[in-house]
Amino acid sequence: MAKLYFRYGAMNSGKSTALLQAAFNYEERGHRVLLAKPALDTKGDAAILSRLGVTRDADFLLAPADSALEVFTEHRRRVAHETGEDVSCLLVDEAQFLDGEQVDDLLRIALLEGIPVLAYGIRTDFQTVAFPGSRRLLEVAHSLEELKTICRCGRKAIFNGRRFGDTFVFDGDQVAIDGTTVTYESLCGVCYLQESGGRLSTPTRSTNISEESPE
């Protein structure tokens, strides 16, 4: 039985690198794969970017209103028409930006179409609140794997701090695409609380700050 896998981690934990390595491993053994990412992630346009400098274009983008199952089926047919071969795996980058129904479609692709789906993404935002896509993946994925990275203090990083210049900010939209560029730093719980003054989350979502969406 094919399965839905969710591989998650804080920013800079090598998620996109791991996805591209998984695609390479499949193709090295003669298998066809499809790579996808949400259109909401504007970093690199259609490209999947690794911090190590490896880049590869996604085969398709998923807009918020798209049916992931229908778009996947269309591209699966294209691959079969062009190559005479079936797709062996679907790999999805930045899966936190999917909506719940798109994640359910990933599960349908695995269970009803028999195609393994490997989804990579961030679990929580800069306010420690789960992204909708990540929340649903944590609920329905067959396999959960944490990709680890370290905080500046040497502890395991679990949170994502948002910086505006040299200052950490804790208010704003969960996903902010346009405007002033911000950066991110992966932090352990202790360092996050020190920077936030003990604050873990807030319902405030107003300021539109540009998201330089890292891997």
Rosetta silent file (secondary structure, phi, psi, omega in degrees, C-alpha in Angstrom):
SEQUENCE: MAKLYFRYGAMNSGKSTALLQAAFNYEERGHRVLLAKPALDTKGDAAILSRLGVTRDADFLLAPADSALEVFTEHRRRVAHETGEDVSCLLVDEAQFLDGEQVDDLLRIALLEGIPVLAYGIRTDFQTVAFPGSRRLLEVAHSLEELKTICRCGRKAIFNGRRFGDTFVFDGDQVAIDGTTVTYESLCGVCYLQESGGRLSTPTRSTNISEESPE
SCORE:     score description
SCORE:     0.000 S_00000001
   1 L     0.000  128.655  175.950    0.000    0.000    0.000 S_00000001
   2 L   -69.567  152.542 -175.009    1.330    3.419   -0.945 S_00000001
   3 L  -128.796  161.081  171.979    1.601    5.920    1.890 S_00000001
   4 E  -101.725  122.871 -178.960    1.556    9.658    2.572 S_00000001
   5 E  -110.941  137.494  173.214    4.735   10.833    4.289 S_00000001
   6 E  -120.419  115.565  178.547    5.203   14.175    6.044 S_00000001
   7 E  -111.629  113.162 -170.247    8.784   15.246    6.624 S_00000001
   8 E  -126.100  161.738  176.188    8.893   18.464    8.605 S_00000001
   9 L  -174.912  170.003  174.002   11.368   20.664   10.385 S_00000001
  10 L   -66.737  167.381  178.274   12.219   24.193   11.377 S_00000001
  11 L   -58.799  146.448  179.625   13.522   26.510    8.688 S_00000001
  12 L    69.200   24.773  177.071   16.960   25.648    7.338 S_00000001
  13 L   -94.512    5.849  174.951   16.624   22.000    8.317 S_00000001
  14 L    86.428   27.004 -176.920   17.293   20.845    4.758 S_00000001
  15 H   -64.887  -49.350 -179.223   13.757   19.984    3.659 S_00000001
  16 H   -65.972  -35.847  176.243   14.131   21.040    0.024 S_00000001
  17 H   -61.828  -43.808  179.733   17.548   19.389   -0.136 S_00000001
  18 H   -64.590  -38.966  178.298   16.027   16.139    1.158 S_00000001
  19 H   -62.601  -47.905 -178.787   13.210   16.362   -1.399 S_00000001
  20 H   -65.047  -34.261  176.164   15.612   16.859   -4.295 S_00000001
  21 H   -66.776  -40.737  178.116   17.769   13.986   -3.035 S_00000001
  22 H   -63.200  -41.245  177.710   14.700   11.722   -2.865 S_00000001
  23 H   -61.972  -43.710  178.581   13.789   12.675   -6.450 S_00000001
  24 H   -60.434  -43.120 -178.798   17.349   11.917   -7.564 S_00000001
  25 H   -61.422  -43.550  177.804   17.284    8.536   -5.832 S_00000001
  26 H   -60.956  -49.352 -173.989   14.063    7.538   -7.624 S_00000001
  27 H   -69.639  -30.500  177.699   15.312    8.682  -11.015 S_00000001
  28 H   -62.569  -26.757  179.887   18.710    7.070  -10.576 S_00000001
  29 L   -97.936   13.752  173.660   16.854    3.771  -10.394 S_00000001
  30 L    86.211   13.876 -179.316   14.864    4.472  -13.540 S_00000001
  31 L   -96.883  152.357  175.300   11.622    5.713  -11.957 S_00000001
  32 E   -94.801  138.616  177.849    9.547    8.730  -12.988 S_00000001
  33 E  -130.308  158.717  170.971    8.613   11.308  -10.362 S_00000001
  34 E  -119.430  136.198  177.656    6.526   14.473  -10.256 S_00000001
  35 E  -112.449  135.456 -178.639    7.550   17.492   -8.175 S_00000001
  36 E  -138.014  159.345  170.478    5.001   20.043   -7.006 S_00000001
  37 E  -154.604  158.057  178.289    4.739   23.048   -4.746 S_00000001
  38 E   -66.507  141.005  176.510    2.026   25.545   -3.773 S_00000001
  39 L   -64.830  -20.873  179.315    1.748   28.602   -6.015 S_00000001
  40 L   -62.920  -26.843  177.296    1.565   30.608   -2.787 S_00000001
  41 L   -83.198  102.855 -175.100    5.294   30.032   -2.352 S_00000001
  42 L   -90.082   -2.477  178.075    6.752   32.680   -4.677 S_00000001
  43 L   -63.453  117.458  178.101   10.390   31.964   -3.811 S_00000001
  44 L    75.176   11.676 -177.234   12.044   31.026   -7.069 S_00000001
  45 L    56.082 -113.252 -178.434    8.720   31.102   -8.954 S_00000001
  46 L   -89.169    1.367 -175.198    8.326   27.487  -10.128 S_00000001
  47 E   -85.963  145.909  168.392   11.737   26.417   -8.844 S_00000001
  48 E   -98.416  120.002 -171.686   12.442   24.265   -5.809 S_00000001
  49 E  -110.931  133.185  174.493   15.514   25.793   -4.201 S_00000001
  50 L  -104.166  145.901  176.280   17.994   24.133   -1.864 S_00000001
  51 L   -63.004  -20.360  179.702   20.291   26.098    0.448 S_00000001
  52 L   -81.467   -2.436  177.566   23.119   24.009   -0.985 S_00000001
  53 L    98.666   -1.462  177.592   22.543   25.601   -4.384 S_00000001
  54 L   -80.940  132.780 -177.718   20.691   22.725   -6.033 S_00000001
  55 E  -134.267  141.910  176.028   17.688   23.923   -8.037 S_00000001
  56 E  -152.210  137.562  178.681   14.998   22.143  -10.003 S_00000001
  57 E   -71.847  140.345  171.945   11.719   23.346  -11.481 S_00000001
  58 L   -69.805  148.506  176.398    8.520   21.889  -10.102 S_00000001
  59 L   -72.871  -29.052  175.280    6.435   19.977  -12.633 S_00000001
  60 E  -158.280  157.393  176.555    3.341   21.851  -11.489 S_00000001
  61 E  -109.027  149.069  177.585    2.124   24.451   -9.000 S_00000001
  62 E  -110.630  110.293  174.685   -0.987   24.152   -6.852 S_00000001
  63 L   -76.825  159.987 -176.206   -3.063   27.321   -6.578 S_00000001
  64 L   -54.784  -32.436 -177.073   -5.374   27.670   -3.550 S_00000001
  65 L   -90.340   -2.160 -175.158   -8.481   26.677   -5.547 S_00000001
  66 L   -75.325  146.272  166.997   -6.866   23.706   -7.306 S_00000001
  67 L   -85.400  116.220 -179.289   -7.770   20.092   -6.725 S_00000001
  68 H   -61.431  -35.192 -179.851   -4.438   18.416   -6.036 S_00000001
  69 H   -66.715  -44.666 -178.833   -5.861   15.104   -7.240 S_00000001
  70 H   -66.454  -43.129 -179.574   -7.069   16.517  -10.561 S_00000001
  71 H   -66.518  -42.468  176.838   -3.838   18.412  -11.271 S_00000001
  72 H   -59.770  -45.388 -178.519   -1.737   15.383  -10.359 S_00000001
  73 H   -60.901  -39.962  177.966   -3.864   13.145  -12.607 S_00000001
  74 H   -60.582  -44.800 -178.164   -3.415   15.537  -15.524 S_00000001
  75 H   -76.649  -28.970  173.934    0.369   15.500  -15.186 S_00000001
  76 H   -63.181  -42.035  177.459    0.462   11.764  -14.578 S_00000001
  77 H   -65.077  -38.257  178.494   -1.294   11.284  -17.914 S_00000001
  78 H   -61.146  -45.288  179.060    1.164   13.670  -19.567 S_00000001
  79 H   -60.881  -43.494 -179.862    4.111   11.629  -18.297 S_00000001
  80 H   -63.450  -39.536  179.907    2.498    8.410  -19.541 S_00000001
  81 H   -67.540  -40.315 -175.716    1.851    9.971  -22.959 S_00000001
  82 H   -78.761  -31.934 -171.723    5.397   11.342  -23.284 S_00000001
  83 H  -119.624  -17.164 -174.236    7.322    8.398  -21.887 S_00000001
  84 L    75.496   11.103 -178.139    5.008    5.389  -21.858 S_00000001
  85 L  -122.879  156.277  177.748    5.748    5.015  -18.141 S_00000001
  86 L   -90.246  163.065  175.979    3.789    5.646  -14.968 S_00000001
  87 E   -80.400  137.263 -179.490    4.772    7.972  -12.153 S_00000001
  88 E   -97.801  -19.708 -175.674    6.368    6.243   -9.170 S_00000001
  89 E  -162.630  146.006  170.760    6.192    9.074   -6.612 S_00000001
  90 E  -111.727  127.542  178.858    4.825   12.573   -6.004 S_00000001
  91 E  -117.162  129.356 -174.760    7.059   14.940   -4.023 S_00000001
  92 E  -121.326  120.923  177.232    5.602   18.174   -2.618 S_00000001
  93 L   -93.186  155.587  177.204    7.719   21.066   -1.336 S_00000001
  94 L    52.078   44.064 -173.779    6.492   23.787    1.078 S_00000001
  95 H   -65.733  -15.225  178.067    3.466   21.630    1.924 S_00000001
  96 H   -61.727  -22.877 -177.401    2.534   23.903    4.835 S_00000001
  97 H   -86.340   -1.349  173.759    0.982   26.277    2.262 S_00000001
  98 L   -74.801  160.276  172.247   -1.555   23.702    1.064 S_00000001
  99 L   -95.764  173.665 -174.376   -5.103   23.789    2.396 S_00000001
 100 H   -60.624  -39.470 -179.015   -6.758   20.914    4.202 S_00000001
 101 H   -68.197  -35.368  176.640   -8.618   19.600    1.155 S_00000001
 102 H   -66.267  -37.467  175.645   -5.415   19.541   -0.902 S_00000001
 103 H   -65.410  -41.060  176.075   -3.733   17.502    1.813 S_00000001
 104 H   -59.253  -36.541  176.119   -6.712   15.128    1.777 S_00000001
 105 H   -64.007  -36.861  176.564   -6.127   14.801   -1.970 S_00000001
 106 H   -60.816  -39.379  177.295   -2.515   13.810   -1.282 S_00000001
 107 H   -65.314  -40.288  177.780   -3.881   11.024    0.910 S_00000001
 108 H   -63.125  -40.243  178.517   -6.273   10.002   -1.888 S_00000001
 109 H   -59.926  -42.150  179.679   -3.377    9.902   -4.367 S_00000001
 110 H   -68.314  -48.600 -171.179   -1.505    7.534   -2.056 S_00000001
 111 H   -83.117  -40.939 -174.816   -4.410    5.283   -1.119 S_00000001
 112 H   -93.337  -29.200  179.907   -6.636    5.300   -4.206 S_00000001
 113 L   -99.233  -12.131  177.213   -4.053    5.849   -6.948 S_00000001
 114 L    72.920   26.044 -178.211   -1.299    3.773   -5.355 S_00000001
 115 L  -112.614  118.872  176.389    1.343    6.506   -5.668 S_00000001
 116 L   -59.233  140.742  178.821    3.561    7.302   -2.649 S_00000001
 117 E  -122.732  123.627  177.755    3.452   10.975   -1.693 S_00000001
 118 E  -110.920  111.693 -179.167    6.362   12.645    0.111 S_00000001
 119 E  -108.016  133.631 -178.540    5.392   16.058    1.521 S_00000001
 120 E  -120.910  136.306  179.529    7.989   18.396    3.019 S_00000001
 121 E  -174.097 -178.318  179.002    7.231   21.490    5.056 S_00000001
 122 L   -95.925  139.243 -177.452    7.375   23.640    8.155 S_00000001
 123 L   -76.860  -48.800 -174.351    5.202   22.680   11.094 S_00000001
 124 E  -130.228  161.133 -179.731    4.529   26.104   12.662 S_00000001
 125 L   -88.158 -169.564 -176.607    4.800   29.782   11.769 S_00000001
 126 L   -71.566   -7.604  175.134    6.762   32.560   13.487 S_00000001
 127 L  -105.883   12.844 -179.331    4.066   32.735   16.191 S_00000001
 128 L    67.205   23.726  178.735    4.293   28.974   16.921 S_00000001
 129 L  -102.031  135.459 -177.417    0.883   28.401   15.279 S_00000001
 130 E   -66.126  137.564  169.576    0.474   25.437   12.916 S_00000001
 131 L   -68.835  147.931 -179.597    0.030   26.130    9.219 S_00000001
 132 H   -55.750  -44.399 -179.784   -3.251   24.639    7.890 S_00000001
 133 H   -63.868  -41.984  179.837   -1.468   22.243    5.541 S_00000001
 134 H   -66.515  -40.133  179.503    0.917   21.066    8.236 S_00000001
 135 H   -59.255  -45.148 -178.208   -1.879   20.596   10.739 S_00000001
 136 H   -68.864  -37.918  177.194   -3.783   18.359    8.353 S_00000001
 137 H   -62.297  -40.240  177.664   -0.663   16.407    7.422 S_00000001
 138 H   -63.825  -27.444 -179.373    0.040   15.745   11.089 S_00000001
 139 H   -80.319  -35.198 -168.753   -3.510   14.408   11.364 S_00000001
 140 H  -119.208  -13.521 -177.551   -3.606   12.085    8.347 S_00000001
 141 L   -65.199  144.498  177.180   -0.091   11.185    7.166 S_00000001
 142 L   -70.585  -35.110 -173.426    0.967    7.577    7.581 S_00000001
 143 E  -133.841  132.159  177.554    4.520    8.525    8.493 S_00000001
 144 E  -117.764  129.985  179.895    5.919   11.591   10.296 S_00000001
 145 E  -135.342  125.707  178.198    9.625   12.370   10.219 S_00000001
 146 E   -90.187  127.648  173.638   11.323   15.351   11.816 S_00000001
 147 L   -96.224  120.447 -167.371   14.278   16.842    9.944 S_00000001
 148 L   -96.159  148.386  169.110   16.488   18.407   12.584 S_00000001
 149 L  -143.562  171.369 -175.089   18.561   21.559   12.699 S_00000001
 150 E  -114.261  152.861  174.420   20.198   23.453   15.545 S_00000001
 151 L   -78.462  167.271  178.122   19.644   26.805   17.197 S_00000001
 152 L   -60.721  -22.825 -179.405   22.445   29.361   17.564 S_00000001
 153 L   -87.234   -7.983 -179.597   22.907   28.107   21.133 S_00000001
 154 L   101.862  -14.133  175.568   23.455   24.519   20.000 S_00000001
 155 L   -75.403  166.726  175.928   20.106   23.102   21.132 S_00000001
 156 E   -67.519  130.099  178.414   17.679   21.536   18.659 S_00000001
 157 L   -82.336  133.731  178.038   15.687   24.250   16.866 S_00000001
 158 L  -127.016  -16.098 -177.999   11.909   23.776   16.903 S_00000001
 159 E  -117.549  165.059 -178.524   10.556   27.294   16.263 S_00000001
 160 E  -120.657  110.990  178.164   10.918   29.853   13.477 S_00000001
 161 E   -89.301  137.018  178.365   11.725   33.436   14.455 S_00000001
 162 E  -101.794  130.843  179.707   10.886   36.242   11.999 S_00000001
 163 E  -112.956  138.633  168.459   13.282   39.186   11.761 S_00000001
 164 E  -116.004  102.395 -170.088   12.697   42.642   10.371 S_00000001
 165 L    69.875 -125.636  178.967   16.210   43.984   10.057 S_00000001
 166 L   -97.621    5.935 -173.540   17.957   43.126   13.310 S_00000001
 167 E  -112.159  132.523  172.909   14.726   42.919   15.315 S_00000001
 168 E   -73.740  139.070  177.313   12.530   39.883   15.893 S_00000001
 169 E  -120.072  147.056 -175.029    8.836   40.553   15.194 S_00000001
 170 L  -129.535   11.736  174.115    5.922   38.575   16.610 S_00000001
 171 L  -124.677  152.277  178.691    2.921   40.219   14.959 S_00000001
 172 L   135.620  176.565 -179.493    1.766   40.006   11.360 S_00000001
 173 L   -68.188  148.318  176.537    0.171   37.709    8.809 S_00000001
 174 L   -62.482  -45.448  175.242    0.962   34.023    8.917 S_00000001
 175 L  -120.293  113.726 -179.528    1.791   34.127    5.212 S_00000001
 176 L  -125.631  119.277 -170.639    2.927   37.528    3.983 S_00000001
 177 L  -102.132  -41.856 -172.165    4.200   37.718    0.445 S_00000001
 178 L  -105.789  149.871  175.814    4.511   41.364   -0.602 S_00000001
 179 L   122.813 -145.859 -176.024    6.267   44.282    1.032 S_00000001
 180 L   -78.065  134.926 -177.491    9.467   44.663    2.997 S_00000001
 181 E   -66.949  136.672  174.682   11.791   41.678    2.996 S_00000001
 182 L  -120.213  166.176  175.944   12.128   39.776    6.249 S_00000001
 183 E  -126.818  171.701 -176.375   14.437   36.969    7.264 S_00000001
 184 E  -133.123  152.503  175.599   14.047   33.988    9.545 S_00000001
 185 E  -136.329  131.221  177.076   16.089   32.218   12.189 S_00000001
 186 E   -77.167  129.814 -173.999   15.533   28.735   13.536 S_00000001
 187 E  -130.673  148.318  169.232   15.383   28.834   17.333 S_00000001
 188 L   -75.857  171.316 -179.586   15.109   26.427   20.223 S_00000001
 189 H   -61.505  -39.724 -178.738   12.287   26.968   22.697 S_00000001
 190 H   -64.392  -49.372 -178.858   14.499   28.765   25.211 S_00000001
 191 H   -65.970  -35.835  177.347   15.918   31.265   22.706 S_00000001
 192 H   -62.240  -46.834 -179.691   12.483   31.851   21.195 S_00000001
 193 H   -64.881  -35.900  177.011   11.001   32.703   24.591 S_00000001
 194 H   -63.853  -42.386 -179.915   13.916   34.979   25.385 S_00000001
 195 H   -71.882  -33.141 -176.280   13.413   36.913   22.154 S_00000001
 196 H   -90.810   -0.902 -176.309    9.613   37.046   22.494 S_00000001
 197 L    69.200   30.271  178.250    9.583   38.013   26.162 S_00000001
 198 L    90.414    0.868 -175.903    7.917   34.758   27.078 S_00000001
 199 L   -86.886  136.291 -179.133    5.233   35.045   24.440 S_00000001
 200 L  -110.025  -32.897  179.784    4.312   31.927   22.442 S_00000001
 201 L  -157.158  164.595  179.282    1.405   32.922   20.221 S_00000001
 202 L  -153.056  146.280  177.488   -0.983   35.749   19.451 S_00000001
 203 L   -79.085   -6.938 -175.722   -4.251   36.066   17.498 S_00000001
 204 L   -70.584  124.242  176.863   -3.045   39.288   15.841 S_00000001
 205 L  -141.276   88.546 -174.285   -2.606   38.881   12.080 S_00000001
 206 L  -132.777  -51.213 -172.883   -2.486   42.262   10.409 S_00000001
 207 L   -68.489  128.313 -179.376    0.888   43.556    9.227 S_00000001
 208 L   -93.480   97.497 -178.265    1.744   42.409    5.686 S_00000001
 209 L  -110.264  137.381 -176.488    5.470   41.702    5.773 S_00000001
 210 E   -62.162  137.706  178.317    7.228   40.034    2.858 S_00000001
 211 L  -104.685  113.679  172.514    8.088   36.388    3.376 S_00000001
 212 L   -86.380   80.035 -166.976   11.440   35.289    2.007 S_00000001
 213 L   -64.046  107.765 -179.257   10.258   31.716    2.267 S_00000001
 214 L   -80.409  173.419  177.315   13.280   29.570    3.159 S_00000001
 215 L   -72.975    0.000    0.000   13.485   25.870    2.677 S_00000001
